[in-house]
């Protein structure tokens, strides 16, 4: 896969660490669990969107953009990393933030990712729930274009064929680390939401013949909708790479049993996972993506979904700064 054919700007600290989690593995009495630390990508506290933005921001600059626009939920990790990337590259950034939770607590609305959006110089508009946010984004893009700006619109999560190249590259990176360390994995697990991380990974893993099953733990949509979204994007990534058909529909698997009351609302299992990872491995999860992904991992281990003699790798998508926006639901001393 010739990823060097595509414009890219280096924003991330790569490769991200690949580490065992012995205390978690012992606590659960299940398989040997490892973690791929994409919370350590470095850009404004890190996270998985930085890999996507390396390709998205390069495309924006190649097209002569003088600003970028994107959209997400109030405590969007993607919005924060986009604002940071824009600041680093000298572009303006405008963000549409959607209220998906109904939370009105000051920390949720002003702290965490929102605080960093502002510190990086982004301008923000808020939207109520239930709107077509991609349509809102496109309309705002046209508004700026009518004012003489040269805007580049980035979809929510950075999840289009260009952004997903970052996770094709992550698959290549992970396989290289496995070869270097002389280890293999029987399963890979990560949170799946806007679909770009999941789609890029499955395309990369299949194109490399990694023989590593990938399970996405859904954070928002029902299983059939999530899998269809991921497969559709995977097909677009294949076309972009010139490798059509490498991913079969059956390769795209999501478990959406851990969403709870909805996107951005931590379930009890989410809070338990955050607590377990923090106390057993000193790893901070976020309440929206990695916390729900880890909740699924923990529960599936407890249920015997993974065999005790297997080795599982969990991709940490980052977002721990969002914890400071959720003080109203997190435990306090």
Kinemage of the C-alpha trace (Angstrom):
@kinemage 1
@onewidth
@group {chain A} dominant
@subgroup {mainchain}
@vectorlist {calphas} color= white
{ca unk a 1} P 0.000 0.000 0.000
{ca unk a 2} L 1.603 3.197 -1.248
{ca unk a 3} L 0.375 5.687 1.326
{ca unk a 4} L 3.209 7.989 0.307
{ca unk a 5} L 1.143 8.755 -2.824
{ca unk a 6} L -1.186 10.843 -0.689
{ca unk a 7} L -0.345 14.276 0.766
{ca unk a 8} L 0.416 14.105 4.473
{ca unk a 9} L 1.619 16.500 7.138
{ca unk a 10} L 3.327 15.051 10.223
{ca unk a 11} L 1.368 15.916 13.367
{ca unk a 12} L 1.496 12.766 15.503
{ca unk a 13} L 4.119 11.184 17.723
{ca unk a 14} L 4.494 7.874 15.913
{ca unk a 15} L 4.745 4.984 16.380
{ca unk a 16} L 2.491 4.974 19.411
{ca unk a 17} L 3.423 2.527 22.192
{ca unk a 18} L 2.295 -1.084 22.182
{ca unk a 19} L 2.201 -2.315 25.772
{ca unk a 20} L 1.053 -5.349 27.791
{ca unk a 21} L -1.495 -4.850 30.573
{ca unk a 22} L -0.506 -7.597 33.041
{ca unk a 23} L -2.524 -6.357 36.026
{ca unk a 24} L -5.705 -6.044 33.999
{ca unk a 25} L -5.107 -9.480 32.470
{ca unk a 26} L -4.627 -11.002 35.925
{ca unk a 27} L -7.676 -9.251 37.360
{ca unk a 28} L -9.934 -10.559 34.612
{ca unk a 29} L -8.364 -14.009 34.587
{ca unk a 30} L -8.838 -14.120 30.876
{ca unk a 31} L -6.633 -13.645 27.828
{ca unk a 32} L -3.364 -11.720 27.756
{ca unk a 33} L -4.453 -8.142 27.071
{ca unk a 34} L -2.262 -5.547 25.347
{ca unk a 35} L -2.958 -1.928 24.463
{ca unk a 36} L -2.061 0.182 21.430
{ca unk a 37} L -1.668 3.667 22.891
{ca unk a 38} L -3.212 6.021 20.345
{ca unk a 39} L -3.972 8.268 23.282
{ca unk a 40} L -0.271 9.120 22.955
{ca unk a 41} L -0.309 10.704 19.487
{ca unk a 42} L 0.768 13.958 21.116
{ca unk a 43} L -1.366 16.651 19.502
{ca unk a 44} L -3.140 18.608 22.260
{ca unk a 45} L -3.273 15.624 24.661
{ca unk a 46} L -3.455 13.129 21.779
{ca unk a 47} L -6.090 10.800 20.418
{ca unk a 48} L -6.982 8.814 17.329
{ca unk a 49} L -8.133 11.764 15.216
{ca unk a 50} L -4.565 13.032 14.873
{ca unk a 51} L -3.698 10.196 12.490
{ca unk a 52} L -6.663 11.165 10.304
{ca unk a 53} L -5.798 14.846 10.428
{ca unk a 54} L -2.323 14.185 9.023
{ca unk a 55} L -4.006 13.356 5.707
{ca unk a 56} L -6.981 15.704 5.994
{ca unk a 57} L -4.965 18.808 6.820
{ca unk a 58} L -2.466 18.032 4.076
{ca unk a 59} L -5.334 17.810 1.589
{ca unk a 60} L -6.735 21.097 2.878
{ca unk a 61} L -3.403 22.836 2.401
{ca unk a 62} L -2.909 21.294 -1.031
{ca unk a 63} L -6.294 22.762 -2.027
{ca unk a 64} L -5.237 26.204 -0.806
{ca unk a 65} L -7.568 26.395 2.174
{ca unk a 66} L -7.168 29.269 4.608
{ca unk a 67} L -9.517 27.731 7.196
{ca unk a 68} L -11.003 24.401 8.223
{ca unk a 69} L -14.477 23.657 9.543
{ca unk a 70} L -15.757 20.599 11.340
{ca unk a 71} L -18.549 19.403 13.604
{ca unk a 72} L -19.018 17.131 16.598
{ca unk a 73} L -20.632 16.717 19.975
{ca unk a 74} L -19.973 19.272 22.723
{ca unk a 75} L -17.056 17.310 24.187
{ca unk a 76} L -15.705 16.268 20.788
{ca unk a 77} L -12.152 14.910 20.826
{ca unk a 78} L -12.071 15.373 17.061
{ca unk a 79} L -12.975 19.068 17.303
{ca unk a 80} L -10.178 19.646 19.832
{ca unk a 81} L -7.554 17.904 17.691
{ca unk a 82} L -8.752 19.723 14.560
{ca unk a 83} L -8.454 23.076 16.346
{ca unk a 84} L -4.947 22.130 17.472
{ca unk a 85} L -3.882 21.022 14.005
{ca unk a 86} L -5.204 24.236 12.499
{ca unk a 87} L -3.310 26.314 15.069
{ca unk a 88} L -0.105 24.413 14.393
{ca unk a 89} L -0.427 24.939 10.640
{ca unk a 90} L -1.582 28.573 10.778
{ca unk a 91} L -5.137 28.008 9.573
{ca unk a 92} L -8.340 29.372 11.085
{ca unk a 93} L -10.773 26.850 12.542
{ca unk a 94} L -14.545 27.050 12.988
{ca unk a 95} L -16.439 24.330 14.869
{ca unk a 96} L -20.112 23.411 15.124
{ca unk a 97} L -20.833 21.661 18.431
{ca unk a 98} L -24.025 19.634 18.787
{ca unk a 99} L -25.791 19.020 22.076
{ca unk a 100} L -26.274 15.231 22.083
{ca unk a 101} L -26.607 14.673 25.837
{ca unk a 102} L -28.747 17.462 27.296
{ca unk a 103} L -26.083 18.084 29.958
{ca unk a 104} L -26.060 21.713 31.155
{ca unk a 105} L -23.315 21.437 33.790
{ca unk a 106} L -20.683 24.198 33.424
{ca unk a 107} L -17.795 21.745 33.253
{ca unk a 108} L -19.421 19.850 30.406
{ca unk a 109} L -20.163 22.973 28.391
{ca unk a 110} L -16.956 24.915 29.125
{ca unk a 111} L -14.219 22.587 30.363
{ca unk a 112} L -12.320 19.656 28.832
{ca unk a 113} L -12.275 19.610 25.051
{ca unk a 114} L -14.286 22.840 24.805
{ca unk a 115} L -11.698 24.728 26.831
{ca unk a 116} L -8.927 23.466 24.544
{ca unk a 117} L -10.931 24.347 21.419
{ca unk a 118} L -10.951 27.945 22.625
{ca unk a 119} L -7.308 27.943 23.730
{ca unk a 120} L -6.281 26.803 20.239
{ca unk a 121} L -8.132 29.778 18.774
{ca unk a 122} L -11.134 28.066 17.221
{ca unk a 123} L -14.439 29.870 16.883
{ca unk a 124} L -17.482 27.877 18.004
{ca unk a 125} L -21.186 27.752 17.224
{ca unk a 126} L -23.633 25.523 19.085
{ca unk a 127} L -26.448 23.469 17.618
{ca unk a 128} L -29.346 21.693 19.282
{ca unk a 129} L -29.959 17.949 19.017
{ca unk a 130} L -31.515 16.108 16.113
{ca unk a 131} L -30.141 18.159 13.225
{ca unk a 132} L -28.339 16.817 10.165
{ca unk a 133} L -24.919 18.011 11.276
{ca unk a 134} L -23.229 17.230 7.967
{ca unk a 135} L -25.803 19.450 6.247
{ca unk a 136} L -25.188 22.141 8.870
{ca unk a 137} L -21.465 21.879 8.199
{ca unk a 138} L -21.856 22.179 4.441
{ca unk a 139} L -24.161 25.194 4.819
{ca unk a 140} L -21.655 26.930 7.088
{ca unk a 141} L -18.872 26.142 4.622
{ca unk a 142} L -20.827 27.902 1.876
{ca unk a 143} L -21.418 30.869 4.189
{ca unk a 144} L -17.686 31.332 4.657
{ca unk a 145} L -17.034 30.806 0.954
{ca unk a 146} L -19.521 33.580 0.163
{ca unk a 147} L -17.465 35.861 2.419
{ca unk a 148} L -14.370 35.250 0.307
{ca unk a 149} L -12.749 32.605 2.505
{ca unk a 150} L -11.259 29.331 1.232
{ca unk a 151} L -12.793 26.795 3.630
{ca unk a 152} L -12.113 23.072 3.817
{ca unk a 153} L -14.841 21.007 5.500
{ca unk a 154} L -13.853 17.998 7.617
{ca unk a 155} L -16.704 15.604 8.448
{ca unk a 156} L -17.436 14.586 12.022
{ca unk a 157} L -14.677 12.399 13.395
{ca unk a 158} L -12.545 13.102 10.326
{ca unk a 159} L -14.234 10.007 8.958
{ca unk a 160} L -14.055 10.005 5.195
{ca unk a 161} L -11.807 8.082 2.817
{ca unk a 162} L -8.985 10.603 3.216
{ca unk a 163} L -9.071 10.601 7.020
{ca unk a 164} L -9.346 6.816 7.239
{ca unk a 165} L -5.946 6.531 5.538
{ca unk a 166} L -4.516 7.364 8.959
{ca unk a 167} L -5.797 4.023 10.245
{ca unk a 168} L -4.668 2.094 7.223
{ca unk a 169} L -1.281 3.440 8.259
{ca unk a 170} L -1.935 2.401 11.878
{ca unk a 171} L -2.553 -1.185 10.743
{ca unk a 172} L 0.791 -1.119 8.942
{ca unk a 173} L 2.459 0.311 12.056
{ca unk a 174} L 0.927 -2.308 14.342
{ca unk a 175} L 2.012 -5.179 12.091
{ca unk a 176} L 5.542 -3.780 12.087
{ca unk a 177} L 5.571 -3.654 15.894
{ca unk a 178} L 4.321 -7.222 16.067
{ca unk a 179} L 7.106 -8.391 13.760
{ca unk a 180} L 9.746 -6.427 15.676
{ca unk a 181} L 8.620 -7.869 19.024
{ca unk a 182} L 7.966 -11.368 17.759
{ca unk a 183} L 4.353 -11.439 18.973
{ca unk a 184} L 0.984 -12.037 17.387
{ca unk a 185} L -2.569 -11.241 18.444
{ca unk a 186} L -5.680 -13.358 18.149
{ca unk a 187} L -8.105 -10.432 18.330
{ca unk a 188} L -8.163 -6.644 18.097
{ca unk a 189} L -10.811 -4.492 19.819
{ca unk a 190} L -11.558 -0.776 19.577
{ca unk a 191} L -14.417 1.683 19.979
{ca unk a 192} L -16.342 2.461 16.791
{ca unk a 193} L -18.394 5.595 16.234
{ca unk a 194} L -18.006 7.813 13.165
{ca unk a 195} L -16.479 4.747 11.431
{ca unk a 196} L -13.160 6.133 10.164
{ca unk a 197} L -10.897 4.340 12.626
{ca unk a 198} L -12.735 1.040 12.218
{ca unk a 199} L -12.878 1.278 8.416
{ca unk a 200} L -9.243 2.272 8.001
{ca unk a 201} L -8.052 -0.482 10.302
{ca unk a 202} L -10.034 -3.248 8.622
{ca unk a 203} L -8.877 -2.186 5.155
{ca unk a 204} L -5.268 -2.081 6.330
{ca unk a 205} L -5.437 -5.399 8.180
{ca unk a 206} L -7.093 -7.195 5.273
{ca unk a 207} L -4.810 -5.674 2.633
{ca unk a 208} L -1.799 -6.807 4.695
{ca unk a 209} L -3.288 -10.288 5.187
{ca unk a 210} L -2.781 -9.810 8.922
{ca unk a 211} L -5.313 -12.526 9.825
{ca unk a 212} L -6.283 -10.438 12.852
{ca unk a 213} L -10.056 -10.230 13.484
{ca unk a 214} L -11.202 -6.733 14.419
{ca unk a 215} L -14.154 -6.082 16.725
{ca unk a 216} L -15.621 -2.603 17.047
{ca unk a 217} L -17.493 -1.745 20.238
{ca unk a 218} L -20.236 0.669 19.213
{ca unk a 219} L -20.711 3.973 21.038
{ca unk a 220} L -23.787 5.348 19.285
{ca unk a 221} L -25.626 3.438 16.530
{ca unk a 222} L -27.331 0.019 16.498
{ca unk a 223} L -25.283 -2.911 15.223
{ca unk a 224} L -26.771 -3.103 11.723
{ca unk a 225} L -26.405 0.638 11.152
{ca unk a 226} L -22.867 0.755 12.534
{ca unk a 227} L -21.625 -2.177 10.489
{ca unk a 228} L -23.219 -0.772 7.326
{ca unk a 229} L -21.561 2.619 7.920
{ca unk a 230} L -18.156 1.046 8.480
{ca unk a 231} L -18.424 -1.219 5.428
{ca unk a 232} L -19.539 1.663 3.215
{ca unk a 233} L -16.554 3.747 4.273
{ca unk a 234} L -14.200 0.760 3.947
{ca unk a 235} L -15.297 0.416 0.332
{ca unk a 236} L -14.505 4.096 -0.282
{ca unk a 237} L -11.065 3.618 1.286
{ca unk a 238} L -10.426 0.579 -0.911
{ca unk a 239} L -11.257 2.599 -4.007
{ca unk a 240} L -8.953 5.398 -2.908
{ca unk a 241} L -6.113 2.930 -2.361
{ca unk a 242} L -6.784 0.992 -5.565
{ca unk a 243} L -7.520 -2.247 -3.694
{ca unk a 244} L -11.252 -2.779 -4.298
{ca unk a 245} L -12.859 -5.842 -2.727
{ca unk a 246} L -10.213 -6.557 -0.109
{ca unk a 247} L -12.796 -6.252 2.702
{ca unk a 248} L -15.816 -8.564 2.705
{ca unk a 249} L -19.021 -7.588 4.468
{ca unk a 250} L -18.421 -10.336 7.032
{ca unk a 251} L -15.071 -8.779 8.017
{ca unk a 252} L -16.881 -5.789 9.522
{ca unk a 253} L -18.099 -6.740 13.002
{ca unk a 254} L -19.517 -4.458 15.688
{ca unk a 255} L -20.968 -5.169 19.120
{ca unk a 256} L -23.300 -2.364 20.173
{ca unk a 257} L -24.454 -3.722 23.533
{ca unk a 258} L -22.535 -1.142 25.603
{ca unk a 259} L -23.989 2.155 24.333
{ca unk a 260} L -26.239 2.626 27.339
{ca unk a 261} L -28.629 5.589 27.099
{ca unk a 262} L -26.893 7.078 24.075
{ca unk a 263} L -23.861 8.806 22.619
{ca unk a 264} L -21.807 10.736 25.137
{ca unk a 265} L -23.749 9.390 28.129
{ca unk a 266} L -21.582 6.994 30.162
{ca unk a 267} L -23.230 3.739 31.227
{ca unk a 268} L -22.398 2.108 34.558
{ca unk a 269} L -20.150 -0.290 32.652
{ca unk a 270} L -18.322 2.719 31.141
{ca unk a 271} L -17.600 4.169 34.576
{ca unk a 272} L -16.469 0.768 35.840
{ca unk a 273} L -14.063 0.401 32.907
{ca unk a 274} L -12.629 3.885 33.514
{ca unk a 275} L -12.070 2.983 37.158
{ca unk a 276} L -10.491 -0.417 36.397
{ca unk a 277} L -8.045 0.906 33.788
{ca unk a 278} L -7.039 3.838 36.019
{ca unk a 279} L -6.421 1.680 39.095
{ca unk a 280} L -4.944 -1.394 37.449
{ca unk a 281} L -2.818 0.107 34.661
{ca unk a 282} L -2.707 3.889 35.346
{ca unk a 283} L -4.337 4.410 31.950
{ca unk a 284} L -7.004 7.100 31.584
{ca unk a 285} L -10.000 6.363 29.362
{ca unk a 286} L -12.609 8.838 28.166
{ca unk a 287} L -16.350 8.628 28.945
{ca unk a 288} L -17.502 8.623 25.300
{ca unk a 289} L -15.335 6.295 23.192
{ca unk a 290} L -12.501 4.435 24.893
{ca unk a 291} L -14.494 3.947 28.097
{ca unk a 292} L -17.311 2.191 26.257
{ca unk a 293} L -14.846 0.241 24.128
{ca unk a 294} L -13.068 -0.962 27.253
{ca unk a 295} L -16.399 -1.796 28.910
{ca unk a 296} L -17.156 -4.104 26.005
{ca unk a 297} L -13.707 -5.666 26.185
{ca unk a 298} L -14.025 -6.339 29.927
{ca unk a 299} L -17.525 -7.802 29.691
{ca unk a 300} L -16.674 -10.035 26.749
{ca unk a 301} L -13.645 -11.379 28.630
{ca unk a 302} L -15.840 -12.100 31.648
{ca unk a 303} L -18.299 -13.945 29.393
{ca unk a 304} L -15.551 -16.108 27.882
{ca unk a 305} L -15.800 -14.618 24.390
{ca unk a 306} L -11.998 -14.599 24.248
{ca unk a 307} L -10.139 -17.769 25.238
{ca unk a 308} L -7.855 -17.657 28.268
{ca unk a 309} L -4.801 -18.637 26.217
{ca unk a 310} L -5.389 -15.964 23.568
{ca unk a 311} L -3.764 -12.552 23.194
{ca unk a 312} L -5.975 -9.495 22.590
{ca unk a 313} L -4.922 -5.948 21.665
{ca unk a 314} L -7.120 -2.970 22.565
{ca unk a 315} L -6.704 0.240 20.544
{ca unk a 316} L -7.005 3.213 22.894
{ca unk a 317} L -8.564 6.086 20.939
{ca unk a 318} L -7.693 8.738 23.547
{ca unk a 319} L -9.836 11.563 24.872
{ca unk a 320} L -8.955 11.543 28.579
{ca unk a 321} L -9.158 15.352 28.685
{ca unk a 322} L -12.920 14.828 28.346
{ca unk a 323} L -13.005 13.450 31.891
{ca unk a 324} L -12.867 17.021 33.175
{ca unk a 325} L -16.151 17.697 31.390
{ca unk a 326} L -17.841 14.793 33.139
{ca unk a 327} L -17.180 15.599 36.787
{ca unk a 328} L -20.926 15.435 37.417
{ca unk a 329} L -20.990 11.671 36.731
{ca unk a 330} L -17.522 10.610 37.876
{ca unk a 331} L -16.762 9.506 41.456
{ca unk a 332} L -15.230 12.017 43.861
{ca unk a 333} L -13.246 11.553 47.066
